[in-house]
Amino acid sequence: MSRISVRGFAVASATAVTTVGAVVGVAAGGTPAADDNNFEAAAADTTLLADIPAGQQAQVQTASLTQQADAQASAADAAAKKSAEESARLQAAKDAKSKKADAEAKAEAKRQAAEKAKKEEAERASRSSVRDASSFSAQGSYSVADVKAMARQMVPADQFQCFSNIVNHESTWNYRASNPSSGAYGLMQALPGHKMSSAGADWQTNPATQIKWGLSYMDSRYGSPCGAWSFWQANNWY
């Protein structure tokens, strides 16, 4: 074998070999090149590629490429595994968040349903405790205190203040209040007054009949006396 002298060229940057010529591996990244002053000294202690027989040179180069390919494949596998793990983690977090939102929505719906049922039960209990207009004995006349007392017994407790606010504005609790120009009459100033006959023939003289009609009117048109009062506040009529 003839020695090919290549001044200043060593394979250490691409292939690691022992000083006795035995090939031990190929560096994937390579060793930083020596500067000009140290290059020949490094080359003197390093087996040149030309010192290796031609057949072995091919083997060294093939081994280097194989190792590089294996390293790249391992790196790709590791990156793919890491990416898959991260995707799984993100999906798990997304699923957990979705389940939490669903659970919270169901709990809120359940809470609202319970509150609605409780409110409806309270309204039923309140209405069942009120007296009907026919349960009051007829009198020749009624004071404001008498009329308010009747209303407290006929109007559900949670609606009484709203009902009272409207009556205060409309008639100041005078069951004989009359508006000559419009024809409005009674506690609620029904227009025309004779509409209250649907609650009883004594609508002109019996405040209980007027209260009965007023409750029916407010419930059917506004849902409740408080609904009627909200409308009255916005429009000054109901």
C-alpha positions as CSV (number, residue, x, y, z in Angstrom):
1,M,0.0,0.0,0.0
2,S,1.4,3.4,-0.9
3,R,0.9,6.4,1.5
4,I,-1.0,9.3,0.1
5,S,0.4,12.4,1.8
6,V,-2.3,15.0,2.2
7,R,-0.8,17.9,4.1
8,G,-3.1,19.5,6.6
9,F,-6.0,17.1,6.0
10,A,-7.2,14.8,8.9
11,V,-10.3,12.8,9.1
12,A,-10.8,13.6,12.8
13,S,-13.6,16.0,11.9
14,A,-15.7,13.3,10.2
15,T,-14.2,10.0,11.4
16,A,-12.7,9.1,14.7
17,V,-9.8,6.6,14.4
18,T,-7.2,5.4,16.8
19,T,-3.6,6.5,16.4
20,V,-2.7,2.9,15.4
21,G,-5.2,2.9,12.6
22,A,-8.1,1.0,14.1
23,V,-11.4,2.5,13.2
24,V,-13.7,3.0,16.2
25,G,-16.5,5.1,14.8
26,V,-17.6,8.2,13.0
27,A,-18.5,11.4,14.7
28,A,-21.9,12.7,13.7
29,G,-21.1,16.3,14.3
30,G,-17.4,16.3,13.9
31,T,-14.5,17.8,16.0
32,P,-13.9,21.5,15.5
33,A,-11.1,22.1,13.0
34,A,-7.7,22.9,14.5
35,D,-6.2,26.3,13.7
36,D,-3.3,26.6,11.3
37,N,-0.6,26.4,14.0
38,N,-1.9,23.2,15.6
39,F,-3.2,21.5,12.5
40,E,-0.1,19.6,11.5
41,A,0.5,18.5,15.1
42,A,-3.0,17.1,15.3
43,A,-2.6,15.4,11.9
44,A,0.6,13.8,13.0
45,D,-1.2,12.0,15.8
46,T,-4.2,11.1,13.5
47,T,-4.5,8.4,11.0
48,L,-5.2,9.9,7.6
49,L,-8.0,8.5,5.4
50,A,-5.2,7.8,2.9
51,D,-3.5,5.6,5.5
52,I,-6.5,3.2,5.4
53,P,-6.7,0.7,2.5
54,A,-9.2,1.6,-0.1
55,G,-11.6,-1.3,0.8
56,Q,-11.6,-0.3,4.5
57,Q,-12.2,3.4,3.5
58,A,-15.5,2.3,1.9
59,Q,-16.4,0.4,5.1
60,V,-15.7,3.3,7.3
61,Q,-17.7,5.7,5.2
62,T,-20.6,3.1,5.0
63,A,-20.5,2.7,8.8
64,S,-20.6,6.5,9.2
65,L,-23.6,6.9,7.0
66,T,-25.4,4.0,8.8
67,Q,-24.7,5.4,12.2
68,Q,-26.0,8.8,11.0
69,A,-29.1,7.3,9.6
70,D,-29.7,5.3,12.8
71,A,-29.2,8.5,14.9
72,Q,-31.6,10.4,12.7
73,A,-34.2,7.7,12.9
74,S,-33.9,7.5,16.7
75,A,-34.2,11.3,16.9
76,A,-37.3,11.2,14.6
77,D,-38.9,8.4,16.7
78,A,-38.2,10.4,19.9
79,A,-39.7,13.5,18.4
80,A,-42.8,11.6,17.1
81,K,-43.2,10.0,20.5
82,K,-42.9,13.4,22.3
83,S,-45.4,14.9,19.8
84,A,-47.9,12.1,20.4
85,E,-47.6,12.4,24.1
86,E,-48.1,16.2,23.9
87,S,-51.2,15.7,21.7
88,A,-52.6,13.1,24.1
89,R,-52.0,15.5,27.0
90,L,-53.7,18.4,25.3
91,Q,-56.7,16.2,24.3
92,A,-57.0,14.9,27.8
93,A,-57.0,18.4,29.2
94,K,-59.6,19.5,26.6
95,D,-61.8,16.5,27.4
96,A,-61.5,17.2,31.2
97,K,-62.4,20.9,30.6
98,S,-65.4,19.9,28.4
99,K,-66.6,17.4,31.1
100,K,-66.3,20.0,33.8
101,A,-68.3,22.6,31.7
102,D,-71.0,20.0,31.1
103,A,-71.1,19.1,34.8
104,E,-71.4,22.8,35.8
105,A,-74.1,23.4,33.2
106,K,-76.1,20.4,34.5
107,A,-75.7,21.5,38.1
108,E,-76.8,25.1,37.2
109,A,-79.8,23.8,35.3
110,K,-80.7,21.6,38.3
111,R,-80.3,24.5,40.7
112,Q,-82.6,26.7,38.5
113,A,-85.2,24.0,38.2
114,A,-85.2,23.6,42.0
115,E,-85.5,27.3,42.5
116,K,-88.4,27.5,40.0
117,A,-90.2,24.6,41.7
118,K,-89.7,26.2,45.1
119,K,-91.0,29.5,43.8
120,E,-94.0,27.9,42.2
121,E,-94.8,26.0,45.3
122,A,-94.6,29.2,47.4
123,E,-96.9,30.9,45.0
124,R,-99.4,28.1,45.1
125,A,-99.2,28.1,48.9
126,S,-99.7,31.9,49.0
127,R,-102.7,31.8,46.6
128,S,-104.3,28.9,48.4
129,S,-104.2,30.9,51.6
130,V,-106.1,33.9,50.2
131,R,-109.8,34.5,50.6
132,D,-112.3,34.7,47.8
133,A,-114.5,37.8,47.4
134,S,-117.6,35.8,48.2
135,S,-116.2,35.0,51.7
136,F,-116.7,38.6,52.9
137,S,-120.0,39.8,54.2
138,A,-121.5,42.7,52.4
139,Q,-121.5,46.1,54.2
140,G,-123.2,49.4,53.6
141,S,-119.9,51.2,53.3
142,Y,-116.2,50.5,53.8
143,S,-113.3,52.6,55.2
144,V,-109.9,52.7,53.6
145,A,-108.7,50.5,56.4
146,D,-111.5,48.0,55.7
147,V,-110.6,47.8,52.0
148,K,-106.9,47.4,52.6
149,A,-107.6,44.6,55.1
150,M,-109.7,42.8,52.5
151,A,-107.0,43.2,49.9
152,R,-104.4,41.8,52.2
153,Q,-106.5,38.7,52.6
154,M,-107.2,38.4,48.9
155,V,-103.9,39.3,47.3
156,P,-100.9,36.9,47.6
157,A,-98.5,38.2,50.1
158,D,-95.6,38.5,47.7
159,Q,-97.8,40.6,45.3
160,F,-99.6,42.8,47.8
161,Q,-97.1,45.7,47.7
162,C,-97.3,46.0,43.9
163,F,-101.0,45.8,44.0
164,S,-101.2,48.5,46.7
165,N,-98.9,50.8,44.7
166,I,-101.2,50.7,41.7
167,V,-104.4,51.2,43.8
168,N,-102.7,54.1,45.6
169,H,-102.0,55.8,42.3
170,E,-105.3,55.0,40.7
171,S,-107.8,55.7,43.5
172,T,-106.1,56.2,46.9
173,W,-108.1,53.1,48.0
174,N,-111.4,54.8,47.3
175,Y,-113.7,52.0,46.0
176,R,-116.2,54.6,44.8
177,A,-113.7,56.8,42.9
178,S,-115.1,57.9,39.6
179,N,-113.6,59.8,36.7
180,P,-116.5,61.7,35.0
181,S,-114.5,62.4,31.8
182,S,-113.3,58.9,31.1
183,G,-115.8,56.7,32.9
184,A,-113.1,54.9,34.9
185,Y,-114.4,53.6,38.2
186,G,-113.4,51.9,41.4
187,L,-110.1,50.9,43.2
188,M,-108.4,50.0,39.9
189,Q,-110.1,52.7,37.8
190,A,-111.4,50.1,35.4
191,L,-112.3,51.6,32.1
192,P,-115.2,51.4,31.6
193,G,-116.2,50.6,35.1
194,H,-118.8,48.0,34.1
195,K,-116.1,45.7,33.0
196,M,-115.9,44.6,36.6
197,S,-119.3,43.0,36.4
198,S,-117.5,39.9,35.2
199,A,-116.4,39.5,38.8
200,G,-119.8,40.2,40.4
201,A,-123.0,42.2,39.9
202,D,-122.1,44.3,43.0
203,W,-119.0,45.8,41.4
204,Q,-120.0,49.4,42.2
205,T,-120.5,48.9,45.9
206,N,-118.3,45.9,46.9
207,P,-114.5,46.5,47.1
208,A,-114.0,42.7,47.4
209,T,-115.5,42.3,43.9
210,Q,-113.3,45.1,42.6
211,I,-110.2,43.5,44.1
212,K,-111.2,40.1,42.6
213,W,-111.6,41.7,39.2
214,G,-108.3,43.7,39.5
215,L,-106.3,40.6,40.4
216,S,-107.8,38.7,37.5
217,Y,-107.0,41.6,35.1
218,M,-103.4,42.0,36.3
219,D,-102.7,38.2,36.2
220,S,-104.1,37.7,32.7
221,R,-102.5,40.8,31.1
222,Y,-99.2,41.2,33.0
223,G,-98.7,37.8,34.7
224,S,-99.1,39.3,38.2
225,P,-99.7,42.5,40.1
226,C,-95.9,43.1,40.2
227,G,-95.8,42.7,36.4
228,A,-98.6,45.3,36.2
229,W,-96.7,47.6,38.5
230,S,-93.6,47.4,36.4
231,F,-95.6,48.4,33.3
232,W,-97.3,51.2,35.2
233,Q,-94.0,52.6,36.3
234,A,-92.8,52.8,32.7
235,N,-96.1,54.1,31.3
236,N,-98.1,55.7,34.1
237,W,-101.0,53.4,33.2
238,Y,-101.6,49.7,33.0
